[in-house]
Amino acid sequence: MTHESARSSDPMRPAWPFLTARWSNVLLATFVVPPDLLAPHLPVGLDLDTRDGHAFASLVAFDFLDTRVLGIPWPGFRTFPELNLRFYVRRRDERGVVFVRELVPNRFVAWMARTLYNEPYVAAPMSSAVTEDAERLSVEHRLSFAGRTHTMRAVASKPAYVPEPTSDEAFFKEHHWGYGKTRSGRTLRYHVWHPVWPVYPVLETHIELDWATVYGPRWASMQGATPASTMLAVGSQIAVYPRGTLSGS
């Protein structure tokens, strides 16, 4: 679907995206997290979006493909992996995510995201690999950070399917608002469009991550934690729209 046809079928979308890309093979490992770990990152005017009384954060690894800024494909910056840690928030009936840290291998991409959106991007050596056949799909992401190698890997079966709207999978993967903070502390909001993502049934997951090294000493309590949910979503074309700030924040 082209940008124009997608926009005409969704009148709530703004007119022109700042960034377009394809997010491919989106691996989410979601953990129950103590709310006090998330509180320092929570922008003004937002509440934690809990499920069954718990707050959650997700490690999310995927590949950016065919990345374009203002419609322009920048040579050398079109395809790269990302690993981020995000948690879930609510503003009345509006649900979205806030990022604790986003890691990419390219310094220019990290600089641009920090400068334009004040997003917590950091550049570090990373790689991703995908292998698949008619029955299975395997993805692996490797991050070199602070002298250590951190790994996130999953094996899933085919075919993909669309989860029920009330499922855990839908709760964690279907978000269209990103929130953050401006340098002055105001709450920043931007819109991310994508269609509903089918998911592959996950057969195996392996996560080797030093939480304190990658996310700071306060996250040491998460070391060895078992995910409450894992999924591997197909991904799709996405569009990120210009930011705005919330009144009263």
N, C-alpha and C positions, 0 to 999 in steps of 0.2 A: 504494500500500500504506500503510495507517495505521501509526502507531507501535506500537499493540498487536499487530497481525497480524505486523509485521516482528519484534517482540520474541519472539513465540511461535514463529516459525520459526527463530530463532537463539538457542539457550539460552545462548550464551557472552556475549551482550550484557548489560550491567548493566540494572537495572530502569528507571531514569528518566534521561532526558538533561537536561543543563544547557541546551543550545542545540539548536534544530532549524532547518533552513533548506533551501532548494534551491540547490545550486551549479550554475550554468548555463554551458555553453560554456567548458569548462576548457581553456585554452591553456597548454601546457607546452613550453618551449624548454630543453633540457637540454645542459649543457656539461661537458666533462672539466675538472676543477679540481685544482690541486696540493693534496695533503693538508695541507700546512702552512697553507693559507688557511682550512681548516675546523677545524684543531686547537683554536684558541681558543674555538670555539663548541661543542665536543664535550662533552656531560655525562659525569660519572663513571660508569663501568660499561658504556659503550657503545663499539662499534667502528664504523669506517666500513664501510658496506655497499658493497663494490666489485663491479664487473662487468668481466670480462676484464682484471682487474688495475688498473682505473682507478676513481678516486673521481669523483663527479658532483654537480653542483648544478643546480637547475632554477629558472628564472623561471616563475612560475605566475600567470596572470591569469584572472579569472572574475568572475561576478556573483553576489552573495548575493541571493536572492529569498525573500520570505515568512519573514523571520527572526523567530524567537520565542525568548525567554529564559524558561526555566521555564514554557513553554507560553503565555506572554503576548506578543502582538504589540505592540511599542512603536511608536506613531505617529511617523513620521519616521525610523525606524531599521530599517525592514524590507527595503529594497532599496538596495544600494550595490555598487560594484565593489571588488575587492581585487587587489593585485599583491604577491606575496611571492617571496622567494628562500629556497629550502629545500635541504637535502642529506639524504643517505640513510645510515641507521645500522642497526646490528644489535645485539641483545641475545640471545646464543645463537641460537635459531631464530626469535626474534621480530624482525620488520622494521618500521622506522618512519622518521619524518622529524624533523629539527630545523630550526627557522627561524632565518635570519640576520636578516631584517627583514621585517615585514608592513606594507603601506601601505594605508590606507583613507581615504576623504574626510571621515569624521566623527570629531570629537574625543572624543565620548562613547564611541563604540564602541572607539576606541583605548585610552582610559583604562580602560574596563571590562576589556578583555583583559589589559592590563598589571597591573591591580590583582588580578584573580582568578586569572589563570594565569601571571603574570609573563612573558607573551609579548612579544617585541620589536616591538610595534605602534607606528606613527607615523602621525599624521594629516597629509594633504596633499591639495590639490585634485586630483581625478581625474575622469575621465569614461570611459564605455564606449559603444560603438555596435555594433549587430548588424544586418546586412542579409542577406536570404536569398531564394532562389527555389526552384523545384523541383529544381534541379541543383546549386546552390552555396550556401555559407554563408561570410560574411565577418564577422570580429570585429576590433575595434580598441579598444585601451586607451591613454589618454593620462594622463600624470602630470606635474604641475607641481611641481618640487622644486628648491630652491636656485637659483631664477631661470632654470631651463631646462625645456623640455618634452621628456619622454621618451616614446617610442611603442613599442608592441608590437602587431603586426597580423598576421593570417593569413587566407588564403583556402583553403577546403577544398571537396571535392566530396562529393556525396551518392550513395548512402545510407551511413549509419554501419555499422560491423561490429564484432564482438567479437574482439580479437586473441587469438592463442594464449597460454596461460598462461606459456610460456617465452620470449615475445617481449620485445623492448626496451620496447614500449609497456606491456605488463603490468608489467614490472619497475619502471617509473618512475611509473605511475599508481595501482597497487593497494597502498595502505598504510592500515593501520587503527590505528596507534599514533603519537601525537605525543609528543615528548620535549622537555624544557627543563630549566631550572635554577631552583630557588627562590632567593630573595634571600640565603639562607645558603649557597648552593652545592650543595644536595642535588639529586639527579636527580628531576625531575618527569615523570610519565607520565599521559596521558589517552587515552581510546579514542574513535575516530571511526568511525562505522558508515556505510557506503553500499554499495549493490549494485555489481556489476561494471559498469564504464562502457564502452559502445561508443565507438568513435572514428571520426571522419571522415578520409578520406585528405587530407593537407595538400598543396596545390598550390603555395602561395607563403607565405613568411614574411618579415616586415620588422621588425627590432629596431633602434631608435635609442635607446641608453641610455648614459649616462655612469656607468660602474661606480663610479669613485672618488667621484663626487659623491653617489650614492645610497647606496652601501654602505661608503664609507670608503677612504682612500688605499691600503690594502693590496690592494684589489681592482682597482687600476689595471692590473695585468697582464692582466686579462680583457678590456680594451678591444679591440674589433674581433674578438673570438673568434667562431668559427663554431659553431653548435649541432651536437652529435653526434646529436641526435634532436629532432624537433618533432612535436607531435601536438595535435589538438583533440578533446577528449572531450566527449560529450554532457552529462555531469553527471547529477545525480539529487537526490532527497531525501537529506539527511545528518542525523546526530545526533551531538552531541559530549557525552561523558559526564564526570561529575566527576573531577577530578584526584586523583592519589595520588603518594606518593613511594616510591622504591625503597629497600628495606632495604640498609644498608651503604654508601649513597652519601653 
